[in-house]
Amino acid sequence: MSTPERIALLCGLFAAAMAIAQEGPNLGIEATAEQVAGWSINIQPDGTGLPPGSGTAADGAAVYAAQCVACHGQEGVGGPNDRLVGGHGTIASDSPVRTVGSYWPYATTVFDYVRRSMPILRPQSLSDDEVYAVTAYLLELNGIIAEGDVMNAATLPQVEMPNAGNFEWAYTED
C-alpha cells in the first residue's frame, strides 16, 4: 500500500470514528426517574433519607465480629485499617486521632458511610438493620450512646456527636 493510500485509509478510519463518537455508543437504555431514585442512598446529616430498620450495640457487636473485626480490630482498635474508637480530646493537638468518636460530626454520616462502603470487599451487602446495629455498636464503643439504646431513623439524628460543634453544613433542597 502506498503512502497516499495509507493516508486515505487513516482519514477514512478517523472520519468513521468521529461519526460514531458524535452518535454515542448507543448502549443500554436510559434510566427512568424511578430507577435513579432507587439508587439514591444518600443520608443527610439531619437524617433525611434514613431507611426503615433499627439496631442496638448488642446486635452490632455480632455483626462487627463477623464483618469488621478483621480490618478494624477488636472493639475498633488494632486492625490494619482505620482506628474507629478513641482519640477523644486529640483533634486540636499536634497528633490528632480521627475516629468515629473524636472526629465525625454526625451519627447519620457514620450510618451513611457504613451502608455505602462497608465491608470493603462487599460494600452495600449489609441489611439496613445490620447497618443500624454496627453504627450503634461504634457509637457505644466511643461512649456516645448506651448499650441498650435503639438506633433507627428517629433516634440516630438525635445523637450528639462530641465533635459536631466543629463542623458546619448547609442543606438546601435545590
MILO-212062 format. One record per atom (N, C-alpha, C, O, CB): residue in three letters; z, y, x. Coordinates in steps of 0.001 Angstrom, whole numbers, plus 500000, padded with zeros to 6 digits. Last residue first. Glycine has a CB too. Example, Ala and Ser with C-alpha at 12.3 -4.5 7.8 and 13.67 -1.06 7.14 Angstrom:
% MILO-212062
ser507080497750512850/ser507140498940513670/ser507870500030512900/ser508039501138513409/ser505725499402514084/ala507800494310513190/ala507800495500512300/ala507800496700513200/ala508465496681514236/ala509046495527511308/
END
This chain:
% MILO-212062
asp546524522050467778/asp545164522617467837/asp544142521584467495/asp542946521876467493/asp544868523191469212/glu549423522180467391/glu548518521252466684/glu547129521856466622/glu546615522140465540/glu549038520940465246/thr551379522368470305/thr550632523011469258/thr549699522004468627/thr549243521072469289/thr549861524217469791/tyr554167522539472220/tyr553348521636471422/tyr552677522432470331/tyr553338523091469528/tyr554190520485470826/ala555325523075475347/ala554796523763474172/ala553877522806473455/ala552908522317474035/ala554051525080474556/trp558211522727477318/trp556959522204476784/trp556579523007475567/trp557429523545474858/trp557073520704476437/glu560127522712480280/glu559689523403479080/glu558404522768478615/glu557596522319479428/glu559503524919479330/phe563022521537481996/phe561620521403481631/phe561346522249480397/phe562233522471479573/phe561248519920481378/asn565704521514482325/asn564899521994483447/asn563400521842483217/asn562604522002484143/asn565288521259484699/gly567014520352480246/gly567041521800480341/gly566195522373481462/gly565995523585481538/gly568428522248480510/ala566884517598480713/ala565979518215479730/ala565924519731479866/ala564877520331479621/ala566412517847478319/asn568408515975482279/asn567593516979482954/asn566675517748482002/asn565785518471482450/asn566767516319484025/pro569774514184480511/pro570512515065481420/pro569692516189482047/pro570236517259482321/pro571101514255482500/met568645514119477122/met568465513680478497/met569143514680479442/met569093515887479203/met566952513533478836/glu569764513228474080/glu569819514348475014/glu569723513803476434/glu570624513102476895/glu571126515181474823/val568009511857471404/val568719511574472652/val568618512785473579/val567529513300473830/val568143510303473345/gln566386512269469252/gln567677512971469245/gln568460512776470544/gln569465513453470767/gln568518512494468071/pro564209510593469409/pro564005512017469717/pro565309512820469785/pro565327513929470319/pro563096512634468678/leu565548508102468637/leu565091508340470005/leu564853509823470299/leu565264510287471362/leu563818507562470261/thr566064508046465841/thr567147508283466800/thr566667508650468204/thr567321509436468888/thr568010507065466884/ala563634507658464450/ala564546508724464046/ala565562509056465135/ala565890510226465333/ala565268508333462773/ala562352505513465650/ala561618506775465533/ala562517507940465123/ala562199509092465415/ala560493506625464529/asn565080504098467565/asn563940503988466666/asn563306505369466547/asn563687506291467268/asn564367503431465262/met567783502413468961/met566717503384469189/met565556503070468265/met565101501929468184/met566259503376470669/val571152502071468390/val569828501606467979/val568825502726468221/val569002503847467742/val569820501162466479/asp573838501423470568/asp573015502426469886/asp571627501866469601/asp571004501259470472/asp572907503713470733/gly575353499671472077/gly575016499294470705/gly574159500290469956/gly573782500034468812/gly576250499080469946/glu575704501003474547/glu575010499720474485/glu574564499352473076/glu573491498774472905/glu575898498635475028/ala575054504551474313/ala575952503397474325/ala575146502119474120/ala574039502154473584/ala577044503533473233/ile573105506609476572/ile573463506114475241/ile574429504943475417/ile574598504416476517/ile572185505680474425/ile573335507252479279/ile572881508276478336/ile573201507888476897/ile573534508752476085/ile571379508510478490/gly573704505621481479/gly574865506246480851/gly574527507305479828/gly575352508172479538/gly575722506845481887/asn571620504190482449/asn571808505522483021/asn572966506281482375/asn573188507451482685/asn570535506325482879/leu571682501986480829/leu571986501810482253/leu572264503143482941/leu573042503215483892/leu570831501098482954/glu570774503227478441/glu572161502750478548/glu572561502560480009/glu573668502936480393/glu572338501427477776/leu568103503709479050/leu568972504834478712/leu570443504442478847/leu571261505235479314/leu568681505327477283/leu567232501094479443/leu567169502051480548/leu568070503255480287/leu568723503758481201/leu565725502514480770/tyr567664500084476827/tyr568328499485477983/tyr568348500456479166/tyr569380500615479818/tyr567627498176478384/ala565919501665475298/ala567363501721475054/ala568134501179476253/ala569147501753476650/ala567729500929473786/thr563502500743476403/thr563870502154476513/thr565371502315476313/thr566026503024477078/thr563093503007475482/val563606498097475580/val563614498401477013/val564005499858477231/val564762500165478152/val562229498112477646/ala563517498549472740/ala564636497854473369/ala564722498163474859/ala565807498463475358/ala564509496352473157/tyr561059499804472324/tyr562293500495471928/tyr563494499874472647/tyr564384500590473107/tyr562490500430470384/val559483497682473282/val559472498966473988/val560706499783473612/val561333500389474481/val558182499759473663/glu560011495698471387/glu560354495461472789/glu560397496764473579/glu561252496935474449/glu559350494499473424/asp558952496951469100/asp560379496618469152/asp560827496387470591/asp561907496831470979/asp560676495371468297/asp556234497028469831/asp556971498286469684/asp558478498042469708/asp559216498845470279/asp556571498993468378/ser555581494531472373/ser555617494989470981/ser556391496305470922/ser557115496650471857/ser556271493911470043/leu553650494779475363/leu554946494699474702/leu554831495171473256/leu554077496096472954/leu555994495534475460/ser551183495332476428/ser551391493982475909/ser552739493825475218/ser552955492820474541/ser551277492977477028/gln550498497626477759/gln550370497622476304/gln550531496229475704/gln550065495974474593/gln549030498191475906/pro549583495999480813/pro550002497179480060/pro549662497036478578/pro548671496408478206/pro549342498437480632/arg550081493828482737/arg549683493619481345/arg550097494815480502/arg550884494664479568/arg550307492322480784/leu550937494615485197/leu549783493710485162/leu549304493416483743/leu548241492821483560/leu550131492410485854/ile553108496319484521/ile551970496823485293/ile550745495917485222/ile549620496414485190/ile552372497001486730/pro554187496092481091/pro554325495801482514/pro553011496059483249/pro551936496017482652/pro554775494349482722/met553346499631480932/met554122498506481430/met553987497280480531/met553704497412479340/met555580498896481556/ser551977501801479772/ser551734501436481167/ser552422500176481676/ser552098499703482765/ser552141502541482009/arg552598502465477121/arg551200502525477544/arg550949501908478916/arg549817501523479209/arg550742503950477554/arg555413502022476926/arg554470501466475939/arg553039501408476476/arg552350500403476299/arg554500502300474656/val556486503518479023/val556657502060478996/val555610501431478080/val554997500423478430/val558089501678478524/tyr555707506122478160/tyr555258505571479441/tyr555359504049479455/tyr554416503369479858/tyr556078506160480592/asp556984506381475656/asp555533506526475770/asp555019505876477054/asp554014505165477037/asp555136508012475732/phe559726506104476374/phe559084505174475442/phe557570505187475630/phe556944504133475748/phe559443505530473985/val559932508373478010/val560216507049478562/val559535506001477685/val558849505114478191/val561759506791478652/thr559441510333476140/thr558494510169477238/thr558694508822477921/thr557728508199478361/thr558644511309478255/thr561675510208474565/thr560401509811473973/thr559329509605475039/thr558417508797474861/thr559940510858472965/ala563603511334476153/ala563665509885475928/ala562353509380475341/ala561961508241475594/ala564838509527474992/tyr562680513791478500/tyr562719513358477103/tyr562746511844477019/tyr562006511157477723/tyr561515513911476326/pro562723514311481288/pro563268515294480360/pro563444514805478919/pro564272515347478187/pro562392516479480355/trp563775512483484120/trp562930512514482930/trp563531513432481873/trp564725513343481588/trp562742511098482362/tyr565887512574486112/tyr564718513449486150/tyr563995513583484814/tyr563639514693484419/tyr563761512947487170/ser567991510792485871/ser568201512040486601/ser567059513036486447/ser567262514235486639/ser568403511743488051/gly567255508526484373/gly568473509258484054/gly568634510590484741/gly569355511451484237/gly569618508437484378/val564879507651485526/val564918507920484093/val566115508811483768/val565998509745482976/val564987506598483287/thr564816509435488692/thr564923508240487866/thr564849508644486403/thr564767509829486078/thr566236507469488161/arg564508510669491773/arg563944510856490428/arg563951509524489683/arg563192508610490005/arg562495511431490504/val566532512045493888/val566232510684493450/val565798510792491993/val566621510984491098/val567480509709493625/pro566071514490496453/pro566185514138495040/pro565808512676494788/pro564882512146495402/pro565301515055494200/ser567272515744498934/ser566800514367498774/ser566912513933497318/ser567754513101496982/ser567598513409499679/asp568243518266498697/asp567149518074499645/asp566546516679499544/asp565431516450500014/asp567635518322501061/ser568883518728495115/ser569250518519496513/ser568012518393497396/ser566882518410496908/ser570122517272496651/ala568359518783492461/ala568320520069493164/ala568657519934494649/ala568709520937495362/ala569284521044492512/ile568683516035491855/ile567384516687491659/ile567297518011492429/ile566248518318492994/ile567137516934490162/thr571120514749491903/thr570363514856493163/thr569100515698493044/thr568503516041494064/thr569991513481493650/gly572584514184489620/gly573021515289490459/gly572227515478491739/gly572614516285492584/gly574428515101490803/his571842510753489612/his572443511888488897/his572937512939489888/his573617512622490864/his573611511412487996/gly570758508450490637/gly570215509726491082/gly570811510939490418/gly570336512054490635/gly568777509739490866/gly570212505837488183/gly570991506577489175/gly570373507914489498/gly569567508446488735/gly571136505769490437/val567274503834487758/val568653504157487409/val569319504912488557/val569038504669489731/val569445502874487072/leu564827503081488701/leu564896503594487340/leu566262504135486968/leu566396504828485960/leu564513502524486381/arg562676503158491487/arg564049503016491010/arg564111503682489639/arg563510504737489438/arg565093503654492017/asp559406501776491735/asp560311502894491489/asp561678502474490969/asp561813501573490140/asp559686503834490518/asn559265498505493367/asn558682499693492733/asn559783500702492414/asn560943500507492776/asn557907499307491441/pro560803496451494406/pro559784497055495270/pro559153498317494676/pro558567499114495408/pro558702496045495555/gly564260497039493379/gly562967496361493345/gly561976497048494258/gly562266498104494820/gly562422496311491922/gly566644498473493283/gly566460497469494315/gly565160496697494264/gly564977495770495053/gly567551496529494250/val567452498931489859/val567631499358491247/val567312498191492172/val567668497049491880/val569080499876491493/gly567580498037487219/gly566767499200487555/gly566867499711488971/gly566411500817489262/gly567112500275486669/glu569039495663487017/glu569578496896486442/glu568870498150486946/glu569490499205487083/glu571051496997486745/gln567297494292489680/gln568383494113488722/gln568898495472488286/gln569160496336489122/gln569527493266489328/gly563883495609490022/gly565178495123490466/gly566194494978489351/gly565998495462488236/gly565718496029491501/his561280496252489382/his562257497340489413/his563668496906489787/his564566497744489864/his562294498005488087/cys559725493903489484/cys559229495138490101/cys560314496196490304/cys560278496949491277/cys558126495716489255/ala561282491957488259/ala560560491628489495/ala560079492883490219/ala560037492907491449/ala559367490721489185/val562222493091485844/val563124492927486982/val562388492660488293/val562844493105489346/val564087491802486710/cys560458493108483651/cys560576494282484513/cys561310494052485831/cys561050494738486819/cys561264495352483771/gln560378490869481902/gln559158491641482142/gln559245492674483268/gln558210493084483795/gln558780492335480896/ala562861489560481647/ala561620488782481603/ala560403489562482099/ala559486488967482664/ala561368488309480193/ala564736491593481795/ala564862490440482697/ala563565489645482762/ala563211489116483816/ala566009489527482243/tyr563842493211479677/tyr563806493708481052/tyr563849492544482040/tyr563088492515483006/tyr564982494675481311/val564459491572477511/val563063491932477768/val562914492399479213/val561962492020479894/val562584493038476785/ala567263491518477773/ala566485490274477841/ala565015490558478145/ala564399489858478949/ala566606489494476520/ala567904494219477488/ala568295493515478711/ala567483492233478874/ala567061491899479981/ala569803493192478692/gly567124494941474902/gly566306495348476034/gly566649494642477328/gly565782494475478187/gly566429496804476232/asp569217494072473317/asp567889493457473156/asp567029493726474395/asp566305492850474868/asp567180494002471879/ala571123495867474321/ala571355494423474433/ala570039493669474273/ala569774492725475018/ala572381493947473374/ala570054498313473582/ala570134497980475001/ala570351496482475192/ala569814495895476131/ala571263498771475676/thr567867497766470737/thr569126498164471360/thr569080497794472843/thr568195497067473294/thr570344497485470651/gly565215498946468596/gly565773498076469623/gly567063498642470153/gly567328499839470040/gly564785497874470759/ser562460499125466242/ser563762499516466765/ser564199498540467841/ser563637497454467984/ser564808499583465641/gly559769500450464172/gly560396499467465046/gly561735499970465512/gly562117501103465222/gly559504499149466240/pro556858502555463911/pro557999501844463333/pro558530500834464343/pro557817500420465257/pro557601501134462007/pro556086504902466640/pro555762503880465638/pro557024503323464975/pro558135503593465431/pro554966502739466285/leu555771508390467182/leu556557507165467394/leu556261506164466285/leu556192506539465115/leu558078507481467443/gly554440510718466543/gly553638509589466983/gly554430508315467244/gly553841507265467501/gly552908509961468209/thr556864512955467562/thr555639512802466788/thr554825511656467381/thr554556511634468582/thr554813514124466773/gly558945513427469284/gly558915512154468576/gly557691511944467708/gly557500510854467168/gly560118512034467739/asp558812515626470871/asp559619515742469650/asp559617514470468806/asp560219514437467732/asp559116516893468814/pro556996514832472876/pro558427514949473187/pro559320515037471950/pro560460514573471977/pro558658516160474045/gln554676512482471358/gln555053513826471771/gln556547513874472082/gln557296513029471592/gln554691514854470679/ile552720509848472268/ile554018510180471707/ile554390511554472247/ile554414511762473460/ile555109509095472065/asn549547508401471675/asn550356509460472280/asn551651509659471511/asn551678509642470281/asn549570510774472334/ile547657506565471033/ile549044506110471026/ile549967507147471654/ile551056506806472117/ile549171504780471766/ser544704506078469599/ser545558507188469990/ser547015506747469887/ser547543506577468788/ser545289508440469106/trp543329504058468462/trp543501504004469915/trp544446505091470418/trp544931505019471547/trp542151504136470608/gly543167504799465818/gly543861503565466165/gly544133503429467649/gly545078502747468047/gly543069502392465700/ala541513507029465988/ala542914507207465600/ala543736505974465952/ala544894506102466348/ala543024507502464097/val539093505726466571/val539688506599467570/val541165506815467258/val541992506789468169/val538942507946467631/gln538666504432464103/gln538831503662465339/gln539507504496466414/gln540407504010467098/gln537476503156465844/glu538403506669462408/glu539468505690462162/glu539729504843463417/glu540882504570463753/glu539095504776460968/ala536088507840463355/ala537346508591463462/ala538535507645463272/ala539568507817463919/ala537393509743462412/thr534140505365465148/thr534499506119463947/thr535810506856464192/thr536549506535465122/thr534616505181462711/ala531983505411467952/ala533293505091467388/ala533552505961466165/ala533222507147466152/ala534411505289468442/glu528613504366467977/glu529547505482468002/glu530852505072467328/glu530837504460466260/glu528940506724467309/ile527856501365469774/ile527774502188468578/ile528840503285468674/ile529842503132469373/ile527961501324467284/gly525937500289472678/gly527038500277471731/gly526770501094470490/gly525635501464470188/gly528268500774472387/leu523659502404474455/leu524508501227474392/leu525558501372473302/leu526020502482473037/leu525174500982475737/asn521829504288475427/asn521640503709474108/asn522415502400473962/asn521906501418473421/asn520155503475473844/pro521871505767477722/pro521741504322477870/pro521546503603476542/pro521144502440476521/pro522951503773478562/gly519738508631477358/gly521033507970477411/gly520827506475477460/gly519716505986477259/gly521907508360476205/glu517488510187477535/glu517736509484476285/glu519149508931476236/glu519703508779475148/glu516730508363476099/gln517641511041480140/gln517677512033479087/gln517951511393477737/gln518588512007476881/gln516377512802479047/ala517412508652481540/ala518650509416481658/ala518763510445480544/ala519861510700480050/ala518725510105483020/ile514785507930480955/ile515879507085480488/ile517186507866480496/ile517981507756479563/ile516002505821481359/ala513452509992482282/ala513265509825480846/ala514394508987480253/ala514901509296479175/ala511905509174480551/met514231509507484927/met514626510757484280/met514490510656482767/met515331511183482039/met513783511921484807/ala512965507063485369/ala514429507140485437/ala514935508402484742/ala515951508367484049/ala514906507113486904/ala510284507856485198/ala510820506885484242/ala512342506948484210/ala512942506892483136/ala510354505462484597/ala510150509566487412/ala509887510096486069/ala510447509164485004/ala511020509623484016/ala508378510300485853/phe510633507706489473/phe511547508814489276/phe511388509387487867/phe512384509665487198/phe511307509902490334/leu508393506068489220/leu509731505498489015/leu510754506597488745/leu511632506444487896/leu510160504667490241/gly506414507985489870/gly506414507316488568/gly507775506724488247/gly508262506861487124/gly505354506223488532/cys507121508559492504/cys507124509628491495/cys507162509034490092/cys507873509538489223/cys505881510536491657/leu506714506049493654/leu508052506629493645/leu508170507741492605/leu509183507854491914/leu508402507168495029/leu503912505853493291/leu504810504862492696/leu506220505427492593/leu506859505298491549/leu504813503558493523/ala503038508017494846/ala502737507990493419/ala503666507023492692/ala504154507329491605/ala501272507598493185/ile503912507151497349/ile504443508400496790/ile504214508431495287/ile505102508829494534/ile503785509631497461/arg502340504890497629/arg503799504771497621/arg504442506005496993/arg505388505905496212/arg504329504568499048/glu499795506033497698/glu500135505111496613/glu501655504948496489/glu502190504879495383/glu499470503738496848/pro499953507547500069/pro499785508244498785/pro500133507340497601/pro500696507807496611/pro498345508753498644/thr500319505335501900/thr501368506329501703/thr501176507094500402/thr502150507285499674/thr501403507298502873/ser499144502172500586/ser499031503379501407/ser500156504349501068/ser500852504188500066/ser497656504056501201/met500000498842500849/met500000500000500000/met500000501231500903/met500766501311501863/met501219499992499029/
END
